[in-house]
Amino acid sequence: MNENIRKCEIMDPDLIRRVTSFFKVLGDETRVKILYALYGREMCVTDIAESLDASGSAVSHQLKQLKLEGHVKSRREGKNIFYSLDDEHVVDIIHQALTHVEHKSNEK
């Protein structure tokens, strides 16, 4: 075995589970679009649905998933609920993925 090749360190099983869960969230087109729409601003369900050309119920369902995973947060103002990113690192990861996909597309 080549001395320069390091054996892979085994990651903590809980960390692996959380990373896998994170990528499952990004595995849905609507959720990625919602996360991207919320980058740098907050929006209500109606505005998100309009920007995505989706139904309010579909957006609400995906927002619930994103909130459960800790990717979005909400605040109430009167009858309206406004959503925003809980952590903008997720958009950085989406940007990295876009860069990767574009790079791979240019190789072909």
C-alpha positions in Angstrom: 0.0 0.0 0.0 1.3 3.4 -0.9 2.4 5.4 2.2 0.9 8.6 0.9 -2.6 7.1 0.9 -4.3 7.7 4.2 -6.9 5.4 5.6 -10.3 7.0 5.7 -11.2 8.0 9.2 -14.6 6.7 10.3 -17.0 9.5 10.9 -19.3 9.7 13.9 -22.5 7.8 12.9 -24.7 10.6 14.2 -22.7 13.1 12.1 -23.2 10.9 9.0 -26.9 10.7 9.7 -27.2 14.5 10.0 -25.2 15.1 6.8 -27.3 12.6 4.9 -30.5 14.2 6.2 -29.1 17.6 5.0 -28.6 16.3 1.5 -32.0 14.7 1.5 -33.5 18.2 2.0 -31.5 19.4 -0.9 -32.7 16.5 -3.0 -36.0 18.2 -3.6 -36.2 20.8 -6.4 -38.9 22.9 -4.7 -37.0 23.1 -1.4 -33.8 24.2 -3.2 -35.9 26.9 -5.0 -37.4 28.0 -1.7 -34.0 28.2 0.0 -32.6 30.2 -3.0 -35.6 32.5 -3.0 -35.1 33.3 0.7 -31.4 34.1 0.3 -30.9 37.6 1.9 -34.5 38.3 2.5 -37.7 37.1 4.2 -40.9 36.3 2.4 -44.4 35.1 3.2 -45.8 31.9 1.7 -47.8 33.8 -0.9 -44.8 35.6 -2.1 -42.7 32.4 -2.2 -45.4 30.6 -4.1 -45.8 33.4 -6.6 -42.0 33.5 -7.2 -41.9 29.8 -7.7 -45.1 29.5 -9.7 -46.3 27.0 -7.2 -49.3 26.5 -5.0 -49.4 27.9 -1.5 -50.1 24.5 0.0 -47.1 23.0 -1.8 -44.8 25.7 -0.5 -46.2 25.5 3.0 -45.6 21.7 3.0 -41.9 22.2 1.9 -41.4 25.1 4.4 -42.5 22.8 7.2 -39.8 20.3 6.2 -37.2 23.0 5.9 -38.2 24.3 9.3 -38.1 20.9 10.9 -34.6 20.5 9.6 -33.6 23.9 10.9 -32.9 25.5 7.5 -35.6 28.2 7.8 -37.1 30.2 10.6 -40.3 32.1 10.8 -41.7 35.2 12.5 -45.3 36.3 12.8 -46.4 39.8 12.0 -50.2 40.2 12.5 -51.8 37.4 10.4 -48.7 36.9 8.2 -45.8 34.6 8.8 -42.5 35.5 7.3 -39.8 33.0 6.5 -36.1 33.5 6.2 -33.0 31.3 6.1 -31.9 30.2 9.6 -28.3 29.8 8.3 -27.1 31.1 5.0 -24.4 28.4 4.8 -27.0 26.3 2.9 -27.0 28.7 0.0 -23.2 28.6 0.0 -23.5 24.8 -0.4 -26.1 25.2 -3.2 -23.7 27.6 -5.0 -20.9 25.1 -4.7 -23.1 22.4 -6.1 -24.0 24.7 -9.0 -20.4 25.4 -9.7 -19.6 21.7 -9.6 -22.5 20.8 -12.0 -21.5 23.6 -14.4 -17.9 22.5 -14.3 -18.9 18.9 -15.1 -21.2 20.1 -17.9 -18.3 22.0 -19.5 -16.1 18.9 -19.5 -18.4 17.0 -21.9 
